[in-house]
Amino acid sequence: MANRKAPDTPGMAGYRSRNQSGPLRQKRSDTLVKTIEKQYNTDFKVRDDMQLGTLLKKHGVASLNDLMRKQN
């Protein structure tokens, strides 16, 4: 397993890259839930082949960050 960098933002569960202008880049909506669950060591209790965009709509949130806050 590759070495992971420590989170660069307080309260963030994992490392995410930033846009050239500085803010964290948005996670692609076609990312599979199993990838996110593995990366952030969490379980959304949905099918592994569900896409992030579908999961966000299901929970009525706009971003992965909002979803992670809602889950905790």
N, CA, C and O atoms as a Tripos MOL2 file, in Angstrom:
@<TRIPOS>MOLECULE
protein
  288   287    72     0     0
PROTEIN
NO_CHARGES

@<TRIPOS>ATOM
      1 N           0.8350   -1.1670    0.0000 N.3       1 MET1
      2 CA          0.0000    0.0000    0.0000 C.3       1 MET1
      3 C           0.8850    1.2370    0.0000 C.2       1 MET1
      4 O           1.8920    1.2890    0.7060 O.2       1 MET1
      5 N           0.5070    2.2260   -0.7920 N.am      2 ALA2
      6 CA          1.2990    3.4390   -0.9180 C.3       2 ALA2
      7 C           1.2480    4.2630    0.3630 C.2       2 ALA2
      8 O           0.2630    4.2310    1.1010 O.2       2 ALA2
      9 N           2.3230    4.9980    0.6120 N.am      3 ASN3
     10 CA          2.3300    5.8900    1.7630 C.3       3 ASN3
     11 C           1.3420    7.0200    1.5410 C.2       3 ASN3
     12 O           1.3240    7.6370    0.4770 O.2       3 ASN3
     13 N           0.5280    7.2870    2.5350 N.am      4 ARG4
     14 CA         -0.4630    8.3560    2.4420 C.3       4 ARG4
     15 C           0.0360    9.5490    3.2370 C.2       4 ARG4
     16 O           0.6410    9.3990    4.2990 O.2       4 ARG4
     17 N          -0.2250   10.7240    2.7110 N.am      5 LYS5
     18 CA          0.1150   11.9360    3.4270 C.3       5 LYS5
     19 C          -0.9030   12.1760    4.5240 C.2       5 LYS5
     20 O          -2.0420   11.7150    4.4420 O.2       5 LYS5
     21 N          -0.4940   12.8870    5.5330 N.am      6 ALA6
     22 CA         -1.4140   13.2530    6.6100 C.3       6 ALA6
     23 C          -2.4150   14.2680    6.0820 C.2       6 ALA6
     24 O          -2.1020   15.0070    5.1480 O.2       6 ALA6
     25 N          -3.6160   14.3230    6.6580 N.am      7 PRO7
     26 CA         -4.6060   15.3020    6.2200 C.3       7 PRO7
     27 C          -4.0360   16.7120    6.2890 C.2       7 PRO7
     28 O          -3.3370   17.0600    7.2410 O.2       7 PRO7
     29 N          -4.3380   17.5290    5.2710 N.am      8 ASP8
     30 CA         -3.8120   18.8890    5.2630 C.3       8 ASP8
     31 C          -4.8410   19.9050    5.7360 C.2       8 ASP8
     32 O          -4.5570   21.1020    5.7720 O.2       8 ASP8
     33 N          -6.0260   19.4420    6.0960 N.am      9 THR9
     34 CA         -7.0850   20.3150    6.5830 C.3       9 THR9
     35 C          -7.6290   19.7390    7.8820 C.2       9 THR9
     36 O          -7.9680   18.5570    7.9270 O.2       9 THR9
     37 N          -7.7210   20.5370    8.9360 N.am     10 PRO10
     38 CA         -8.2430   20.0300   10.2120 C.3      10 PRO10
     39 C          -9.6320   19.4170   10.0520 C.2      10 PRO10
     40 O         -10.4950   19.9830    9.3820 O.2      10 PRO10
     41 N          -9.8390   18.2660   10.6670 N.am     11 GLY11
     42 CA        -11.1330   17.5940   10.6190 C.3      11 GLY11
     43 C         -11.3700   16.7590    9.3760 C.2      11 GLY11
     44 O         -12.4100   16.1120    9.2630 O.2      11 GLY11
     45 N         -10.4280   16.7580    8.4380 N.am     12 MET12
     46 CA        -10.5930   16.0010    7.2090 C.3      12 MET12
     47 C         -10.0930   14.5790    7.4220 C.2      12 MET12
     48 O          -9.0340   14.3710    8.0140 O.2      12 MET12
     49 N         -10.8460   13.6100    6.9450 N.am     13 ALA13
     50 CA        -10.5150   12.2140    7.1810 C.3      13 ALA13
     51 C          -9.3470   11.7170    6.3380 C.2      13 ALA13
     52 O          -8.6720   10.7710    6.7450 O.2      13 ALA13
     53 N          -9.0870   12.3060    5.2020 N.am     14 GLY14
     54 CA         -8.0270   11.8290    4.3350 C.3      14 GLY14
     55 C          -7.3950   12.9700    3.5640 C.2      14 GLY14
     56 O          -7.7470   14.1340    3.7590 O.2      14 GLY14
     57 N          -6.4600   12.6340    2.6900 N.am     15 TYR15
     58 CA         -5.7690   13.6450    1.9060 C.3      15 TYR15
     59 C          -6.4630   13.8090    0.5680 C.2      15 TYR15
     60 O          -6.7340   12.8220   -0.1150 O.2      15 TYR15
     61 N          -6.7530   15.0420    0.1850 N.am     16 ARG16
     62 CA         -7.3240   15.3300   -1.1300 C.3      16 ARG16
     63 C          -6.5060   16.4420   -1.7650 C.2      16 ARG16
     64 O          -6.0380   17.3460   -1.0730 O.2      16 ARG16
     65 N          -6.3380   16.3790   -3.0490 N.am     17 SER17
     66 CA         -5.5640   17.4050   -3.7290 C.3      17 SER17
     67 C          -6.3610   18.7060   -3.8150 C.2      17 SER17
     68 O          -7.5710   18.7350   -3.5890 O.2      17 SER17
     69 N          -5.6590   19.7570   -4.1410 N.am     18 ARG18
     70 CA         -6.2780   21.0810   -4.2360 C.3      18 ARG18
     71 C          -6.2370   21.5810   -5.6720 C.2      18 ARG18
     72 O          -5.3820   21.1790   -6.4620 O.2      18 ARG18
     73 N          -7.1810   22.4690   -5.9980 N.am     19 ASN19
     74 CA         -7.1690   23.1480   -7.2850 C.3      19 ASN19
     75 C          -6.0140   24.1280   -7.3080 C.2      19 ASN19
     76 O          -5.4070   24.4010   -6.2720 O.2      19 ASN19
     77 N          -5.7020   24.6640   -8.4920 N.am     20 GLN20
     78 CA         -4.6260   25.6390   -8.5890 C.3      20 GLN20
     79 C          -4.9180   26.8830   -7.7670 C.2      20 GLN20
     80 O          -3.9920   27.5330   -7.2820 O.2      20 GLN20
     81 N          -6.1990   27.2270   -7.6030 N.am     21 SER21
     82 CA         -6.5560   28.4230   -6.8410 C.3      21 SER21
     83 C          -6.5840   28.1740   -5.3350 C.2      21 SER21
     84 O          -6.7660   29.1200   -4.5690 O.2      21 SER21
     85 N          -6.4070   26.9200   -4.8850 N.am     22 GLY22
     86 CA         -6.2820   26.6440   -3.4660 C.3      22 GLY22
     87 C          -7.3290   25.7540   -2.8230 C.2      22 GLY22
     88 O          -6.9650   24.9110   -2.0030 O.2      22 GLY22
     89 N          -8.6310   25.8950   -3.1510 N.am     23 PRO23
     90 CA         -9.6260   25.0650   -2.4700 C.3      23 PRO23
     91 C          -9.4860   23.5850   -2.8240 C.2      23 PRO23
     92 O          -8.9420   23.2280   -3.8690 O.2      23 PRO23
     93 N          -9.9900   22.7340   -1.9280 N.am     24 LEU24
     94 CA         -9.9850   21.2950   -2.2210 C.3      24 LEU24
     95 C         -10.7880   21.0370   -3.4800 C.2      24 LEU24
     96 O         -11.8330   21.6510   -3.6950 O.2      24 LEU24
     97 N         -10.3050   20.1360   -4.3060 N.am     25 ARG25
     98 CA        -11.0540   19.8250   -5.5210 C.3      25 ARG25
     99 C         -12.2160   18.9140   -5.1620 C.2      25 ARG25
    100 O         -12.1450   18.1570   -4.1940 O.2      25 ARG25
    101 N         -13.2850   18.9890   -5.9420 N.am     26 GLN26
    102 CA        -14.4560   18.1610   -5.7180 C.3      26 GLN26
    103 C         -14.1700   16.7270   -6.1400 C.2      26 GLN26
    104 O         -13.4890   16.4920   -7.1380 O.2      26 GLN26
    105 N         -14.6840   15.7790   -5.3870 N.am     27 LYS27
    106 CA        -14.5740   14.3690   -5.7370 C.3      27 LYS27
    107 C         -15.5130   14.1160   -6.9070 C.2      27 LYS27
    108 O         -16.6410   14.6070   -6.9040 O.2      27 LYS27
    109 N         -15.0740   13.3660   -7.9010 N.am     28 ARG28
    110 CA        -15.9100   13.0890   -9.0730 C.3      28 ARG28
    111 C         -17.1520   12.3080   -8.6800 C.2      28 ARG28
    112 O         -17.0920   11.4090   -7.8400 O.2      28 ARG28
    113 N         -18.2740   12.6540   -9.2890 N.am     29 SER29
    114 CA        -19.5400   12.0050   -8.9290 C.3      29 SER29
    115 C         -19.6160   10.5710   -9.4320 C.2      29 SER29
    116 O         -20.4630    9.8080   -8.9670 O.2      29 SER29
    117 N         -18.7510   10.1810  -10.3750 N.am     30 ASP30
    118 CA        -18.7770    8.8050  -10.8700 C.3      30 ASP30
    119 C         -17.8150    7.8870  -10.1080 C.2      30 ASP30
    120 O         -17.5960    6.7440  -10.5110 O.2      30 ASP30
    121 N         -17.2480    8.3820   -9.0170 N.am     31 THR31
    122 CA        -16.3850    7.5590   -8.1580 C.3      31 THR31
    123 C         -17.2360    6.5060   -7.4570 C.2      31 THR31
    124 O         -18.3140    6.8170   -6.9500 O.2      31 THR31
    125 N         -16.7640    5.2750   -7.4250 N.am     32 LEU32
    126 CA        -17.5130    4.2090   -6.7700 C.3      32 LEU32
    127 C         -17.4340    4.3380   -5.2530 C.2      32 LEU32
    128 O         -16.4050    4.7290   -4.7020 O.2      32 LEU32
    129 N         -18.5320    4.0060   -4.5930 N.am     33 VAL33
    130 CA        -18.6200    4.0980   -3.1410 C.3      33 VAL33
    131 C         -17.5590    3.2210   -2.4750 C.2      33 VAL33
    132 O         -16.9970    3.6100   -1.4510 O.2      33 VAL33
    133 N         -17.2770    2.0480   -3.0390 N.am     34 LYS34
    134 CA        -16.2930    1.1720   -2.4060 C.3      34 LYS34
    135 C         -14.9120    1.8390   -2.3430 C.2      34 LYS34
    136 O         -14.1540    1.6010   -1.4030 O.2      34 LYS34
    137 N         -14.5860    2.6670   -3.3330 N.am     35 THR35
    138 CA        -13.3140    3.3830   -3.3310 C.3      35 THR35
    139 C         -13.2690    4.3890   -2.1910 C.2      35 THR35
    140 O         -12.2560    4.5090   -1.5010 O.2      35 THR35
    141 N         -14.3600    5.1070   -1.9960 N.am     36 ILE36
    142 CA        -14.4320    6.1090   -0.9390 C.3      36 ILE36
    143 C         -14.4230    5.4370    0.4290 C.2      36 ILE36
    144 O         -13.7480    5.9030    1.3470 O.2      36 ILE36
    145 N         -15.1660    4.3500    0.5670 N.am     37 GLU37
    146 CA        -15.2080    3.6290    1.8410 C.3      37 GLU37
    147 C         -13.8210    3.1360    2.2300 C.2      37 GLU37
    148 O         -13.4380    3.1970    3.3980 O.2      37 GLU37
    149 N         -13.0800    2.6530    1.2580 N.am     38 LYS38
    150 CA        -11.7300    2.1580    1.5360 C.3      38 LYS38
    151 C         -10.7940    3.3140    1.8920 C.2      38 LYS38
    152 O         -10.0200    3.2230    2.8450 O.2      38 LYS38
    153 N         -10.8700    4.3890    1.1280 N.am     39 GLN39
    154 CA         -9.9760    5.5270    1.3300 C.3      39 GLN39
    155 C         -10.2180    6.2180    2.6650 C.2      39 GLN39
    156 O          -9.2660    6.6390    3.3220 O.2      39 GLN39
    157 N         -11.4750    6.3410    3.0740 N.am     40 TYR40
    158 CA        -11.8140    7.0730    4.2960 C.3      40 TYR40
    159 C         -12.1650    6.1490    5.4590 C.2      40 TYR40
    160 O         -12.5990    6.6170    6.5120 O.2      40 TYR40
    161 N         -11.9810    4.8410    5.2790 N.am     41 ASN41
    162 CA        -12.2220    3.8490    6.3240 C.3      41 ASN41
    163 C         -13.6050    4.0220    6.9770 C.2      41 ASN41
    164 O         -13.7260    4.1900    8.1910 O.2      41 ASN41
    165 N         -14.6330    3.9750    6.1320 N.am     42 THR42
    166 CA        -16.0030    4.1500    6.5840 C.3      42 THR42
    167 C         -16.9080    3.1640    5.8480 C.2      42 THR42
    168 O         -16.4740    2.5030    4.9040 O.2      42 THR42
    169 N         -18.1500    3.0680    6.2760 N.am     43 ASP43
    170 CA        -19.1110    2.1900    5.6190 C.3      43 ASP43
    171 C         -20.4430    2.9230    5.5120 C.2      43 ASP43
    172 O         -21.0680    3.2410    6.5240 O.2      43 ASP43
    173 N         -20.8720    3.1860    4.2850 N.am     44 PHE44
    174 CA        -22.1350    3.8900    4.0570 C.3      44 PHE44
    175 C         -23.3260    2.9400    4.0160 C.2      44 PHE44
    176 O         -24.4660    3.3840    3.8780 O.2      44 PHE44
    177 N         -23.0780    1.6430    4.1330 N.am     45 LYS45
    178 CA        -24.1200    0.6120    4.1460 C.3      45 LYS45
    179 C         -24.9870    0.6500    2.8940 C.2      45 LYS45
    180 O         -26.2130    0.5600    2.9600 O.2      45 LYS45
    181 N         -24.3120    0.7880    1.7420 N.am     46 VAL46
    182 CA        -24.9600    0.7170    0.4400 C.3      46 VAL46
    183 C         -24.1270   -0.2100   -0.4340 C.2      46 VAL46
    184 O         -23.0440   -0.6410   -0.0370 O.2      46 VAL46
    185 N         -24.6300   -0.5120   -1.6170 N.am     47 ARG47
    186 CA        -23.8850   -1.3680   -2.5410 C.3      47 ARG47
    187 C         -22.5550   -0.7410   -2.9120 C.2      47 ARG47
    188 O         -22.4540    0.4740   -3.0800 O.2      47 ARG47
    189 N         -21.5390   -1.5760   -3.0370 N.am     48 ASP48
    190 CA        -20.1970   -1.0990   -3.3770 C.3      48 ASP48
    191 C         -20.1150   -0.4740   -4.7640 C.2      48 ASP48
    192 O         -19.2570    0.3740   -5.0070 O.2      48 ASP48
    193 N         -21.0020   -0.8820   -5.6820 N.am     49 ASP49
    194 CA        -20.9220   -0.3750   -7.0470 C.3      49 ASP49
    195 C         -21.7530    0.8890   -7.2650 C.2      49 ASP49
    196 O         -21.8690    1.3620   -8.3950 O.2      49 ASP49
    197 N         -22.3320    1.4420   -6.1930 N.am     50 MET50
    198 CA        -23.0710    2.6990   -6.3060 C.3      50 MET50
    199 C         -22.0810    3.8230   -6.5550 C.2      50 MET50
    200 O         -20.9600    3.7940   -6.0460 O.2      50 MET50
    201 N         -22.4880    4.8070   -7.3340 N.am     51 GLN51
    202 CA        -21.6270    5.9540   -7.5930 C.3      51 GLN51
    203 C         -21.8660    7.0450   -6.5500 C.2      51 GLN51
    204 O         -22.9500    7.1500   -5.9760 O.2      51 GLN51
    205 N         -20.8390    7.8450   -6.3180 N.am     52 LEU52
    206 CA        -20.9040    8.9010   -5.3210 C.3      52 LEU52
    207 C         -22.0600    9.8590   -5.5940 C.2      52 LEU52
    208 O         -22.7630   10.2490   -4.6620 O.2      52 LEU52
    209 N         -22.2670   10.2400   -6.8370 N.am     53 GLY53
    210 CA        -23.3460   11.1630   -7.1710 C.3      53 GLY53
    211 C         -24.7030   10.6440   -6.7350 C.2      53 GLY53
    212 O         -25.5310   11.4090   -6.2380 O.2      53 GLY53
    213 N         -24.9410    9.3480   -6.9170 N.am     54 THR54
    214 CA        -26.1920    8.7240   -6.5060 C.3      54 THR54
    215 C         -26.3240    8.7320   -4.9880 C.2      54 THR54
    216 O         -27.4000    9.0050   -4.4550 O.2      54 THR54
    217 N         -25.2350    8.4340   -4.2970 N.am     55 LEU55
    218 CA        -25.2380    8.4220   -2.8350 C.3      55 LEU55
    219 C         -25.5140    9.8170   -2.2750 C.2      55 LEU55
    220 O         -26.2590    9.9620   -1.3060 O.2      55 LEU55
    221 N         -24.9180   10.8380   -2.8820 N.am     56 LEU56
    222 CA        -25.1420   12.2050   -2.4260 C.3      56 LEU56
    223 C         -26.6090   12.6010   -2.5900 C.2      56 LEU56
    224 O         -27.1940   13.2170   -1.6990 O.2      56 LEU56
    225 N         -27.2010   12.2450   -3.7350 N.am     57 LYS57
    226 CA        -28.6210   12.5390   -3.9680 C.3      57 LYS57
    227 C         -29.4980   11.8080   -2.9620 C.2      57 LYS57
    228 O         -30.4640   12.3700   -2.4450 O.2      57 LYS57
    229 N         -29.1610   10.5590   -2.6900 N.am     58 LYS58
    230 CA        -29.9360    9.7480   -1.7450 C.3      58 LYS58
    231 C         -29.9780   10.3970   -0.3650 C.2      58 LYS58
    232 O         -31.0030   10.3560    0.3150 O.2      58 LYS58
    233 N         -28.8610   10.9960    0.0450 N.am     59 HIS59
    234 CA        -28.7700   11.6110    1.3660 C.3      59 HIS59
    235 C         -29.0930   13.1090    1.3500 C.2      59 HIS59
    236 O         -29.1260   13.7490    2.4010 O.2      59 HIS59
    237 N         -29.3300   13.6630    0.1670 N.am     60 GLY60
    238 CA        -29.6950   15.0690    0.0540 C.3      60 GLY60
    239 C         -28.6030   16.0400    0.4350 C.2      60 GLY60
    240 O         -28.8700   17.0760    1.0430 O.2      60 GLY60
    241 N         -27.3640   15.7070    0.0780 N.am     61 VAL61
    242 CA        -26.2240   16.5850    0.3640 C.3      61 VAL61
    243 C         -25.5020   16.9210   -0.9320 C.2      61 VAL61
    244 O         -25.6740   16.2420   -1.9440 O.2      61 VAL61
    245 N         -24.6920   17.9760   -0.8920 N.am     62 ALA62
    246 CA        -24.0440   18.4640   -2.0980 C.3      62 ALA62
    247 C         -22.6230   17.9530   -2.3080 C.2      62 ALA62
    248 O         -22.1170   17.9860   -3.4300 O.2      62 ALA62
    249 N         -21.9680   17.4780   -1.2370 N.am     63 SER63
    250 CA        -20.5620   17.0970   -1.3810 C.3      63 SER63
    251 C         -20.2180   15.9230   -0.4750 C.2      63 SER63
    252 O         -20.9610   15.5850    0.4470 O.2      63 SER63
    253 N         -19.0800   15.3150   -0.7580 N.am     64 LEU64
    254 CA        -18.5840   14.2280    0.0750 C.3      64 LEU64
    255 C         -18.3230   14.7250    1.4900 C.2      64 LEU64
    256 O         -18.5850   14.0070    2.4550 O.2      64 LEU64
    257 N         -17.8160   15.9260    1.6240 N.am     65 ASN65
    258 CA        -17.5610   16.5020    2.9350 C.3      65 ASN65
    259 C         -18.8600   16.6010    3.7400 C.2      65 ASN65
    260 O         -18.8880   16.2460    4.9180 O.2      65 ASN65
    261 N         -19.9230   17.0780    3.1140 N.am     66 ASP66
    262 CA        -21.2300   17.1650    3.7950 C.3      66 ASP66
    263 C         -21.7260   15.7870    4.1970 C.2      66 ASP66
    264 O         -22.2880   15.6180    5.2790 O.2      66 ASP66
    265 N         -21.5230   14.8080    3.3400 N.am     67 LEU67
    266 CA        -21.9500   13.4390    3.6380 C.3      67 LEU67
    267 C         -21.1890   12.8710    4.8270 C.2      67 LEU67
    268 O         -21.7840   12.2280    5.6920 O.2      67 LEU67
    269 N         -19.8870   13.1010    4.8810 N.am     68 MET68
    270 CA        -19.0710   12.5960    5.9800 C.3      68 MET68
    271 C         -19.5050   13.2530    7.2970 C.2      68 MET68
    272 O         -19.5650   12.5860    8.3300 O.2      68 MET68
    273 N         -19.8030   14.5420    7.2650 N.am     69 ARG69
    274 CA        -20.2790   15.2310    8.4750 C.3      69 ARG69
    275 C         -21.6310   14.6820    8.9300 C.2      69 ARG69
    276 O         -21.8680   14.4920   10.1230 O.2      69 ARG69
    277 N         -22.5120   14.4320    7.9570 N.am     70 LYS70
    278 CA        -23.8500   13.9210    8.2710 C.3      70 LYS70
    279 C         -23.7690   12.5150    8.8690 C.2      70 LYS70
    280 O         -24.5490   12.1710    9.7570 O.2      70 LYS70
    281 N         -22.8340   11.7120    8.3850 N.am     71 GLN71
    282 CA        -22.7050   10.3400    8.8540 C.3      71 GLN71
    283 C         -22.2180   10.2990   10.3020 C.2      71 GLN71
    284 O         -22.6420    9.4340   11.0680 O.2      71 GLN71
    285 N         -21.3450   11.2100   10.6800 N.am     72 ASN72
    286 CA        -20.7910   11.2260   12.0470 C.3      72 ASN72
    287 C         -21.7250   11.9460   12.9110 C.2      72 ASN72
    288 O         -21.4730   12.0900   14.1080 O.2      72 ASN72
@<TRIPOS>BOND
     1     1     2 1
     2     2     3 1
     3     3     4 2
     4     3     5 am
     5     5     6 1
     6     6     7 1
     7     7     8 2
     8     7     9 am
     9     9    10 1
    10    10    11 1
    11    11    12 2
    12    11    13 am
    13    13    14 1
    14    14    15 1
    15    15    16 2
    16    15    17 am
    17    17    18 1
    18    18    19 1
    19    19    20 2
    20    19    21 am
    21    21    22 1
    22    22    23 1
    23    23    24 2
    24    23    25 am
    25    25    26 1
    26    26    27 1
    27    27    28 2
    28    27    29 am
    29    29    30 1
    30    30    31 1
    31    31    32 2
    32    31    33 am
    33    33    34 1
    34    34    35 1
    35    35    36 2
    36    35    37 am
    37    37    38 1
    38    38    39 1
    39    39    40 2
    40    39    41 am
    41    41    42 1
    42    42    43 1
    43    43    44 2
    44    43    45 am
    45    45    46 1
    46    46    47 1
    47    47    48 2
    48    47    49 am
    49    49    50 1
    50    50    51 1
    51    51    52 2
    52    51    53 am
    53    53    54 1
    54    54    55 1
    55    55    56 2
    56    55    57 am
    57    57    58 1
    58    58    59 1
    59    59    60 2
    60    59    61 am
    61    61    62 1
    62    62    63 1
    63    63    64 2
    64    63    65 am
    65    65    66 1
    66    66    67 1
    67    67    68 2
    68    67    69 am
    69    69    70 1
    70    70    71 1
    71    71    72 2
    72    71    73 am
    73    73    74 1
    74    74    75 1
    75    75    76 2
    76    75    77 am
    77    77    78 1
    78    78    79 1
    79    79    80 2
    80    79    81 am
    81    81    82 1
    82    82    83 1
    83    83    84 2
    84    83    85 am
    85    85    86 1
    86    86    87 1
    87    87    88 2
    88    87    89 am
    89    89    90 1
    90    90    91 1
    91    91    92 2
    92    91    93 am
    93    93    94 1
    94    94    95 1
    95    95    96 2
    96    95    97 am
    97    97    98 1
    98    98    99 1
    99    99   100 2
   100    99   101 am
   101   101   102 1
   102   102   103 1
   103   103   104 2
   104   103   105 am
   105   105   106 1
   106   106   107 1
   107   107   108 2
   108   107   109 am
   109   109   110 1
   110   110   111 1
   111   111   112 2
   112   111   113 am
   113   113   114 1
   114   114   115 1
   115   115   116 2
   116   115   117 am
   117   117   118 1
   118   118   119 1
   119   119   120 2
   120   119   121 am
   121   121   122 1
   122   122   123 1
   123   123   124 2
   124   123   125 am
   125   125   126 1
   126   126   127 1
   127   127   128 2
   128   127   129 am
   129   129   130 1
   130   130   131 1
   131   131   132 2
   132   131   133 am
   133   133   134 1
   134   134   135 1
   135   135   136 2
   136   135   137 am
   137   137   138 1
   138   138   139 1
   139   139   140 2
   140   139   141 am
   141   141   142 1
   142   142   143 1
   143   143   144 2
   144   143   145 am
   145   145   146 1
   146   146   147 1
   147   147   148 2
   148   147   149 am
   149   149   150 1
   150   150   151 1
   151   151   152 2
   152   151   153 am
   153   153   154 1
   154   154   155 1
   155   155   156 2
   156   155   157 am
   157   157   158 1
   158   158   159 1
   159   159   160 2
   160   159   161 am
   161   161   162 1
   162   162   163 1
   163   163   164 2
   164   163   165 am
   165   165   166 1
   166   166   167 1
   167   167   168 2
   168   167   169 am
   169   169   170 1
   170   170   171 1
   171   171   172 2
   172   171   173 am
   173   173   174 1
   174   174   175 1
   175   175   176 2
   176   175   177 am
   177   177   178 1
   178   178   179 1
   179   179   180 2
   180   179   181 am
   181   181   182 1
   182   182   183 1
   183   183   184 2
   184   183   185 am
   185   185   186 1
   186   186   187 1
   187   187   188 2
   188   187   189 am
   189   189   190 1
   190   190   191 1
   191   191   192 2
   192   191   193 am
   193   193   194 1
   194   194   195 1
   195   195   196 2
   196   195   197 am
   197   197   198 1
   198   198   199 1
   199   199   200 2
   200   199   201 am
   201   201   202 1
   202   202   203 1
   203   203   204 2
   204   203   205 am
   205   205   206 1
   206   206   207 1
   207   207   208 2
   208   207   209 am
   209   209   210 1
   210   210   211 1
   211   211   212 2
   212   211   213 am
   213   213   214 1
   214   214   215 1
   215   215   216 2
   216   215   217 am
   217   217   218 1
   218   218   219 1
   219   219   220 2
   220   219   221 am
   221   221   222 1
   222   222   223 1
   223   223   224 2
   224   223   225 am
   225   225   226 1
   226   226   227 1
   227   227   228 2
   228   227   229 am
   229   229   230 1
   230   230   231 1
   231   231   232 2
   232   231   233 am
   233   233   234 1
   234   234   235 1
   235   235   236 2
   236   235   237 am
   237   237   238 1
   238   238   239 1
   239   239   240 2
   240   239   241 am
   241   241   242 1
   242   242   243 1
   243   243   244 2
   244   243   245 am
   245   245   246 1
   246   246   247 1
   247   247   248 2
   248   247   249 am
   249   249   250 1
   250   250   251 1
   251   251   252 2
   252   251   253 am
   253   253   254 1
   254   254   255 1
   255   255   256 2
   256   255   257 am
   257   257   258 1
   258   258   259 1
   259   259   260 2
   260   259   261 am
   261   261   262 1
   262   262   263 1
   263   263   264 2
   264   263   265 am
   265   265   266 1
   266   266   267 1
   267   267   268 2
   268   267   269 am
   269   269   270 1
   270   270   271 1
   271   271   272 2
   272   271   273 am
   273   273   274 1
   274   274   275 1
   275   275   276 2
   276   275   277 am
   277   277   278 1
   278   278   279 1
   279   279   280 2
   280   279   281 am
   281   281   282 1
   282   282   283 1
   283   283   284 2
   284   283   285 am
   285   285   286 1
   286   286   287 1
   287   287   288 2
@<TRIPOS>SUBSTRUCTURE
     1 MET1         2 RESIDUE 1 A MET
     2 ALA2         6 RESIDUE 1 A ALA
     3 ASN3        10 RESIDUE 1 A ASN
     4 ARG4        14 RESIDUE 1 A ARG
     5 LYS5        18 RESIDUE 1 A LYS
     6 ALA6        22 RESIDUE 1 A ALA
     7 PRO7        26 RESIDUE 1 A PRO
     8 ASP8        30 RESIDUE 1 A ASP
     9 THR9        34 RESIDUE 1 A THR
    10 PRO10       38 RESIDUE 1 A PRO
    11 GLY11       42 RESIDUE 1 A GLY
    12 MET12       46 RESIDUE 1 A MET
    13 ALA13       50 RESIDUE 1 A ALA
    14 GLY14       54 RESIDUE 1 A GLY
    15 TYR15       58 RESIDUE 1 A TYR
    16 ARG16       62 RESIDUE 1 A ARG
    17 SER17       66 RESIDUE 1 A SER
    18 ARG18       70 RESIDUE 1 A ARG
    19 ASN19       74 RESIDUE 1 A ASN
    20 GLN20       78 RESIDUE 1 A GLN
    21 SER21       82 RESIDUE 1 A SER
    22 GLY22       86 RESIDUE 1 A GLY
    23 PRO23       90 RESIDUE 1 A PRO
    24 LEU24       94 RESIDUE 1 A LEU
    25 ARG25       98 RESIDUE 1 A ARG
    26 GLN26      102 RESIDUE 1 A GLN
    27 LYS27      106 RESIDUE 1 A LYS
    28 ARG28      110 RESIDUE 1 A ARG
    29 SER29      114 RESIDUE 1 A SER
    30 ASP30      118 RESIDUE 1 A ASP
    31 THR31      122 RESIDUE 1 A THR
    32 LEU32      126 RESIDUE 1 A LEU
    33 VAL33      130 RESIDUE 1 A VAL
    34 LYS34      134 RESIDUE 1 A LYS
    35 THR35      138 RESIDUE 1 A THR
    36 ILE36      142 RESIDUE 1 A ILE
    37 GLU37      146 RESIDUE 1 A GLU
    38 LYS38      150 RESIDUE 1 A LYS
    39 GLN39      154 RESIDUE 1 A GLN
    40 TYR40      158 RESIDUE 1 A TYR
    41 ASN41      162 RESIDUE 1 A ASN
    42 THR42      166 RESIDUE 1 A THR
    43 ASP43      170 RESIDUE 1 A ASP
    44 PHE44      174 RESIDUE 1 A PHE
    45 LYS45      178 RESIDUE 1 A LYS
    46 VAL46      182 RESIDUE 1 A VAL
    47 ARG47      186 RESIDUE 1 A ARG
    48 ASP48      190 RESIDUE 1 A ASP
    49 ASP49      194 RESIDUE 1 A ASP
    50 MET50      198 RESIDUE 1 A MET
    51 GLN51      202 RESIDUE 1 A GLN
    52 LEU52      206 RESIDUE 1 A LEU
    53 GLY53      210 RESIDUE 1 A GLY
    54 THR54      214 RESIDUE 1 A THR
    55 LEU55      218 RESIDUE 1 A LEU
    56 LEU56      222 RESIDUE 1 A LEU
    57 LYS57      226 RESIDUE 1 A LYS
    58 LYS58      230 RESIDUE 1 A LYS
    59 HIS59      234 RESIDUE 1 A HIS
    60 GLY60      238 RESIDUE 1 A GLY
    61 VAL61      242 RESIDUE 1 A VAL
    62 ALA62      246 RESIDUE 1 A ALA
    63 SER63      250 RESIDUE 1 A SER
    64 LEU64      254 RESIDUE 1 A LEU
    65 ASN65      258 RESIDUE 1 A ASN
    66 ASP66      262 RESIDUE 1 A ASP
    67 LEU67      266 RESIDUE 1 A LEU
    68 MET68      270 RESIDUE 1 A MET
    69 ARG69      274 RESIDUE 1 A ARG
    70 LYS70      278 RESIDUE 1 A LYS
    71 GLN71      282 RESIDUE 1 A GLN
    72 ASN72      286 RESIDUE 1 A ASN
